[in-house]
Amino acid sequence: MNNKKLASHIQDFGALIALVLLVVVIGVISPEIRTLSNFLSLLRQSSINGFIAFGMTCVILTGGIDLSVGSVLALSTALCAGFITNGVPVGLAMVLALIIGTALGAVSGLLVTKGRLQPFIATLITMTVYRGATMIFMDGKPISNLGDSFTLKVVGKGNFYHIPIPAITFVVMFLIFMFVLEKTTFGRRVYATGSNEQSAKLAGINVNRTKLITYAISGCMSALSGLILLSRLSSAQPTLGSGYELDAIAAVALGGTSMNGGRGRVWGTFVGILIIAVLNNGLNILGVSSYYQDVVKGIVILIAVLSDRNR
């Protein structure tokens, strides 16, 4: 019995153990990763995948998946840049981008709930449509000349007492998601929907509304990541966000959230996000090609999913 409990604890805290070991190993190989400037840069980079992964966690907890996050990011960012270049105040353009991202996510949710499509198929459709719409809107070209707005700069490049604003926002959003999922009625509905949809219905939970809200949240978080990137790049790119769904799913899987839904915690996703960031950062410092990084991420997802099947 004690061995089973020990194995259970190791599985529950496996991601945290992996993060510590990864930092130690890479830190020994390359002392550059231990510098304060690199750590702050790591937090800034983590925020982009982090926001998407938090939204993805909500969707996966209901038993779904959202492949459209990268395309939602691209389209909402492109529209935000278009608003700004056409004279819309930066603050208002950003708010509109968040609303648009939420609406785009909700469309995926409607296809899943009302259209009764499998989440994989539904979000594959929206991923393709949104990416195509982005290309049409931008004519395949970047949108730059966004002006010199303080608001636009501070979102992705600003610092508060030498701490990057994106890093602060990342931690704040983590605390909000942790509170919502663990302490609120909505959070309990999310877990109940993913654990057993039929039982949740019998308990009086509107599972379709719960799923719809999670997809809308995912879209909003994708748009927020897009705003961070827009600020950092000072331009919108038509290919922005390509492949971001892989990093988000990898972070969620690494954090111990079941791909079948109903089990997982957002703090695990937080640790998974840091693992992906440290892995990317460490491999970049060591001069490893990005092609190999993609292979490593794929293997990481495989290990996480196989581990989940044994729980």
C-alpha positions as CSV (number, residue, x, y, z in Angstrom):
1,M,0.0,0.0,0.0
2,N,2.8,2.4,0.9
3,N,4.5,1.7,-2.4
4,K,1.2,2.5,-4.2
5,K,1.0,5.8,-2.3
6,L,4.6,6.6,-3.1
7,A,4.0,5.9,-6.8
8,S,0.9,8.0,-6.8
9,H,2.8,10.9,-5.2
10,I,5.6,10.6,-7.7
11,Q,3.0,10.7,-10.6
12,D,1.3,13.7,-9.0
13,F,4.5,15.7,-8.5
14,G,6.3,14.2,-11.5
15,A,6.2,17.4,-13.5
16,L,7.7,19.4,-10.6
17,I,10.4,16.9,-10.1
18,A,11.1,16.9,-13.9
19,L,11.3,20.7,-13.8
20,V,13.9,20.8,-11.0
21,L,16.0,18.1,-12.6
22,L,15.9,19.9,-16.0
23,V,17.0,23.2,-14.5
24,V,19.8,21.5,-12.6
25,V,21.1,19.5,-15.6
26,I,20.9,22.4,-18.1
27,G,22.4,24.8,-15.4
28,V,25.4,22.5,-15.0
29,I,25.9,22.2,-18.7
30,S,25.4,25.9,-19.4
31,P,25.7,28.4,-16.5
32,E,24.1,31.1,-18.7
33,I,20.7,29.8,-17.8
34,R,21.3,30.7,-14.2
35,T,21.6,34.4,-14.8
36,L,18.9,36.8,-13.6
37,S,18.4,38.3,-17.1
38,N,17.9,34.9,-18.6
39,F,15.4,34.0,-15.9
40,L,13.4,37.2,-16.5
41,S,13.5,36.5,-20.2
42,L,12.3,33.0,-19.5
43,L,9.3,34.3,-17.6
44,R,8.5,36.8,-20.4
45,Q,8.6,34.0,-23.0
46,S,6.5,31.7,-20.8
47,S,3.6,34.1,-20.7
48,I,2.9,33.6,-24.4
49,N,2.4,29.9,-24.2
50,G,1.1,30.2,-20.6
51,F,-2.0,32.1,-21.4
52,I,-2.9,29.7,-24.2
53,A,-2.2,26.7,-22.0
54,F,-4.4,28.0,-19.2
55,G,-7.3,28.2,-21.6
56,M,-6.4,24.8,-23.1
57,T,-6.5,23.3,-19.6
58,C,-10.1,24.4,-19.2
59,V,-11.1,22.8,-22.6
60,I,-9.2,19.5,-22.0
61,L,-10.7,19.2,-18.5
62,T,-14.2,19.0,-20.1
63,G,-12.9,16.2,-22.4
64,G,-12.3,18.4,-25.4
65,I,-9.3,19.9,-27.2
66,D,-8.7,23.2,-29.1
67,L,-6.5,23.1,-32.2
68,S,-7.6,26.5,-33.3
69,V,-5.7,28.5,-30.6
70,G,-2.8,29.6,-33.0
71,S,-5.2,30.7,-35.7
72,V,-7.4,32.6,-33.2
73,L,-4.2,34.3,-32.0
74,A,-3.2,35.3,-35.6
75,L,-6.6,36.5,-36.6
76,S,-7.3,38.6,-33.5
77,T,-3.8,40.1,-33.6
78,A,-4.2,40.9,-37.3
79,L,-7.5,42.6,-36.7
80,C,-6.1,44.6,-33.7
81,A,-3.2,45.8,-35.9
82,G,-5.7,46.7,-38.6
83,F,-7.8,48.7,-36.2
84,I,-4.7,50.6,-34.9
85,T,-3.5,51.5,-38.4
86,N,-7.0,52.8,-39.2
87,G,-7.0,55.2,-36.3
88,V,-8.7,53.3,-33.6
89,P,-7.2,54.1,-30.1
90,V,-4.8,51.4,-29.1
91,G,-6.6,50.6,-25.8
92,L,-9.9,50.1,-27.6
93,A,-8.3,48.1,-30.3
94,M,-6.8,45.7,-27.7
95,V,-10.2,45.3,-26.0
96,L,-11.8,44.6,-29.3
97,A,-9.2,42.0,-30.1
98,L,-9.9,40.2,-26.8
99,I,-13.7,40.3,-27.5
100,I,-13.0,38.9,-31.0
101,G,-10.8,36.2,-29.7
102,T,-13.5,35.2,-27.2
103,A,-16.1,35.1,-30.0
104,L,-13.9,33.0,-32.2
105,G,-13.4,30.5,-29.4
106,A,-17.1,30.5,-28.8
107,V,-17.7,29.5,-32.5
108,S,-15.6,26.4,-31.9
109,G,-17.6,25.7,-28.8
110,L,-20.9,26.0,-30.7
111,L,-19.7,23.5,-33.3
112,V,-18.9,21.1,-30.5
113,T,-22.1,21.6,-28.5
114,K,-24.8,22.5,-31.0
115,G,-23.2,21.0,-34.1
116,R,-22.3,17.9,-32.2
117,L,-18.9,17.6,-33.9
118,Q,-16.0,15.9,-32.3
119,P,-13.7,18.6,-30.7
120,F,-10.8,17.6,-32.8
121,I,-12.8,18.0,-36.0
122,A,-14.6,21.2,-34.9
123,T,-11.4,23.0,-34.0
124,L,-9.5,21.6,-37.0
125,I,-12.2,23.3,-39.1
126,T,-12.0,26.6,-37.2
127,M,-8.2,26.5,-37.2
128,T,-8.2,26.2,-41.0
129,V,-10.9,28.9,-41.6
130,Y,-9.4,31.4,-39.2
131,R,-5.9,31.0,-40.7
132,G,-7.3,31.4,-44.2
133,A,-9.2,34.5,-43.0
134,T,-6.0,35.9,-41.5
135,M,-4.2,35.5,-44.8
136,I,-7.1,37.1,-46.7
137,F,-7.3,40.1,-44.4
138,M,-3.5,40.7,-44.4
139,D,-3.1,39.7,-48.1
140,G,-0.2,37.5,-46.9
141,K,1.8,40.5,-45.8
142,P,2.7,41.8,-42.3
143,I,0.9,44.9,-40.8
144,S,3.4,47.3,-39.3
145,N,3.6,51.1,-38.7
146,L,1.6,50.8,-35.5
147,G,2.8,54.0,-34.1
148,D,4.6,54.8,-30.9
149,S,1.8,54.1,-28.3
150,F,2.9,53.7,-24.7
151,T,0.0,51.3,-24.1
152,L,1.1,49.0,-27.0
153,K,4.8,49.0,-25.8
154,V,4.1,48.4,-22.1
155,V,1.9,45.3,-22.7
156,G,4.7,43.2,-24.1
157,K,7.9,45.1,-23.4
158,G,7.2,47.0,-20.2
159,N,8.7,46.4,-16.8
160,F,7.5,47.0,-13.2
161,Y,10.4,47.2,-10.8
162,H,12.6,45.4,-13.4
163,I,10.0,42.6,-13.6
164,P,8.5,42.1,-17.1
165,I,4.8,43.1,-17.3
166,P,4.0,39.8,-19.3
167,A,5.5,37.8,-16.4
168,I,3.4,39.6,-13.8
169,T,0.3,39.1,-15.9
170,F,1.2,35.5,-16.4
171,V,1.4,34.9,-12.6
172,V,-1.8,36.8,-12.0
173,M,-3.7,34.8,-14.6
174,F,-2.4,31.6,-13.1
175,L,-3.8,32.6,-9.7
176,I,-7.1,33.6,-11.2
177,F,-7.4,30.3,-13.1
178,M,-6.4,28.3,-10.0
179,F,-9.1,30.1,-7.9
180,V,-11.8,29.7,-10.6
181,L,-11.2,26.0,-11.2
182,E,-10.7,24.9,-7.6
183,K,-12.9,27.3,-5.6
184,T,-15.9,28.2,-7.7
185,T,-19.1,26.4,-8.9
186,F,-18.0,26.9,-12.5
187,G,-14.8,25.0,-11.8
188,R,-16.7,22.1,-10.3
189,R,-18.9,22.0,-13.3
190,V,-15.9,21.8,-15.6
191,Y,-14.5,18.8,-13.7
192,A,-17.9,17.1,-13.5
193,T,-18.4,17.6,-17.2
194,G,-15.1,16.0,-18.0
195,S,-15.4,13.2,-15.5
196,N,-18.8,11.9,-16.6
197,E,-20.9,14.0,-18.9
198,Q,-24.1,11.9,-18.3
199,S,-23.8,12.1,-14.6
200,A,-23.2,15.8,-14.8
201,K,-26.4,16.2,-16.8
202,L,-28.4,14.2,-14.3
203,A,-26.9,16.5,-11.6
204,G,-28.5,19.4,-13.3
205,I,-25.3,20.8,-14.9
206,N,-25.7,22.5,-18.3
207,V,-22.7,20.7,-19.9
208,N,-23.1,22.4,-23.3
209,R,-23.0,25.9,-21.7
210,T,-20.0,24.8,-19.6
211,K,-18.1,23.6,-22.7
212,L,-19.0,26.7,-24.7
213,I,-17.6,28.9,-21.9
214,T,-14.4,27.0,-21.8
215,Y,-13.8,27.4,-25.6
216,A,-14.6,31.1,-25.3
217,I,-12.0,31.4,-22.5
218,S,-9.5,29.5,-24.6
219,G,-10.1,32.0,-27.5
220,C,-9.7,35.0,-25.1
221,M,-6.4,33.7,-23.7
222,S,-5.2,33.1,-27.3
223,A,-6.0,36.7,-28.2
224,L,-4.2,37.9,-25.0
225,S,-1.1,36.0,-26.1
226,G,-1.4,37.7,-29.5
227,L,-1.4,41.1,-27.9
228,I,1.8,40.3,-26.1
229,L,3.4,39.2,-29.4
230,L,2.0,42.3,-31.2
231,S,3.7,44.5,-28.6
232,R,7.0,42.7,-28.7
233,L,7.2,42.5,-32.6
234,S,5.5,45.9,-33.3
235,S,3.8,44.2,-36.2
236,A,1.3,41.5,-37.0
237,Q,2.5,38.5,-39.0
238,P,0.2,36.3,-41.1
239,T,1.9,33.1,-39.8
240,L,1.9,34.2,-36.2
241,G,0.8,31.4,-33.8
242,S,1.6,28.5,-36.2
243,G,2.2,25.4,-34.1
244,Y,1.4,27.1,-30.8
245,E,-1.3,24.5,-30.1
246,L,1.5,21.9,-29.8
247,D,3.3,23.8,-27.0
248,A,0.0,24.4,-25.2
249,I,-1.1,20.8,-25.3
250,A,2.4,19.7,-24.3
251,A,2.3,21.9,-21.2
252,V,-1.1,20.7,-20.2
253,A,-0.2,17.0,-20.7
254,L,3.1,17.5,-18.9
255,G,1.2,19.0,-16.0
256,G,-0.7,15.8,-15.4
257,T,-4.1,16.9,-16.9
258,S,-5.8,13.8,-18.3
259,M,-6.5,14.0,-22.1
260,N,-9.8,12.3,-21.3
261,G,-10.9,15.1,-19.1
262,G,-12.1,15.4,-15.6
263,R,-8.7,15.2,-13.9
264,G,-5.9,17.7,-13.6
265,R,-4.9,20.9,-11.9
266,V,-3.9,24.3,-13.3
267,W,-0.8,24.4,-11.1
268,G,0.4,21.3,-13.0
269,T,-0.1,23.3,-16.3
270,F,1.9,26.1,-14.7
271,V,4.8,23.7,-14.1
272,G,4.4,22.2,-17.6
273,I,4.7,25.7,-19.1
274,L,7.9,26.3,-17.3
275,I,9.3,22.9,-18.4
276,I,8.6,23.7,-22.0
277,A,10.1,27.2,-21.6
278,V,13.2,25.9,-19.8
279,L,13.6,23.1,-22.4
280,N,13.3,25.6,-25.3
281,N,15.6,28.1,-23.6
282,G,18.2,25.5,-22.7
283,L,18.3,23.9,-26.1
284,N,18.6,27.4,-27.7
285,I,21.5,28.3,-25.4
286,L,23.2,24.9,-26.2
287,G,22.7,25.7,-29.9
288,V,20.4,22.8,-30.6
289,S,18.4,23.2,-33.8
290,S,14.7,24.0,-33.5
291,Y,13.9,20.9,-35.6
292,Y,15.2,18.7,-32.8
293,Q,13.2,20.8,-30.3
294,D,9.9,19.8,-32.1
295,V,11.0,16.2,-31.9
296,V,11.6,16.5,-28.2
297,K,8.2,18.2,-27.6
298,G,6.5,15.3,-29.5
299,I,8.2,12.7,-27.4
300,V,7.3,14.6,-24.2
301,I,3.6,14.6,-25.1
302,L,3.8,10.9,-25.9
303,I,5.4,10.1,-22.5
304,A,2.9,12.3,-20.7
305,V,-0.1,10.6,-22.4
306,L,1.3,7.1,-21.8
307,S,1.9,7.9,-18.2
308,D,-1.7,9.2,-17.9
309,R,-3.0,5.8,-19.1
310,N,-1.3,4.1,-16.2
311,R,-2.9,6.3,-13.6
